[in-house]
Amino acid sequence: MASISLPKHSLPSVLPTHKPRTSSSHNHPILSKSSQSQFYGLKLSHSTSLSIPSSSSSVKTAIFAKVNKGQVPPSFTLKDQDGKTLSLAKFKGKPVIVYFYPADETPGCTKQACAFRDSYEKFKKAGAEVVGISGDDPSSHKAFAKKYRLPFTLLSDEGNKIRKEWGVPADLFGTLPGRQTYVLDKKGVVQLIYNNQFQPEKHVDETLKLLQSL
């Protein structure tokens, strides 16, 4: 029986040649500021530039959520504004609102914290605890809580480890830490996940609405 032999290098020659893109096509700067400014939760200084990644896969990674409704989220132990360690397990047996916010002393985060403060009695009446988490250190939290008379706990997630473990999505193509609120029931199961970066007060309305049904 006749056989056909192909040259060893004949197959690659018919495949399309892939030309790597130049590095300049990966990022498109959209914002640059030389002086420090604050945008809801984003602090910009020293000619910081924000870039939009051109790859759609990188955007999908940024918005992937690891904690979903009906799940028990990963536990954590963090320092509060007084430097004391506090664990999520401490709140078991009562509803708890865990809200991740970008940074202390930024416009949107201040509005959100003050909205939780102004409705704090309603949360207490529902038997719920309120916990705010950001990447700021305990001393920043202490000054923030004192300035605005915040009656609830602020936890320091330096390095954003817990934010990553919970899968809190970032905004502005990964440049702005996300503003996301979780409501956990008495068993520690997530009953609500609410994300709204630019209407920070709405987090309070949505969580109170959910608490009434628990």
Number of C-alpha atoms within 10 A of each C-alpha: 2 3 5 4 5 8 6 7 8 9 9 9 8 8 8 7 8 6 6 6 8 7 7 7 10 12 13 13 10 9 12 14 13 11 10 11 12 14 13 22 22 17 15 18 14 10 12 14 15 19 17 17 16 13 11 8 9 13 18 12 13 19 16 13 14 14 17 16 14 13 13 15 18 11 12 14 16 18 18 23 22 13 15 11 13 15 14 16 11 9 19 15 13 15 24 24 23 21 23 25 28 23 24 23 21 17 15 23 24 21 16 21 26 18 18 24 19 13 13 19 13 14 21 11 8 15 14 23 18 20 19 20 27 25 22 19 19 21 14 17 27 19 14 18 21 12 10 13 12 19 16 15 19 30 28 24 21 16 12 15 12 21 21 14 15 16 18 24 23 22 16 14 18 18 14 20 23 24 29 22 24 24 26 28 22 16 12 21 19 21 19 19 18 16 19 14 22 13 13 24 19 15 23 22 13 15 19 17 11 12 21 9 6 11
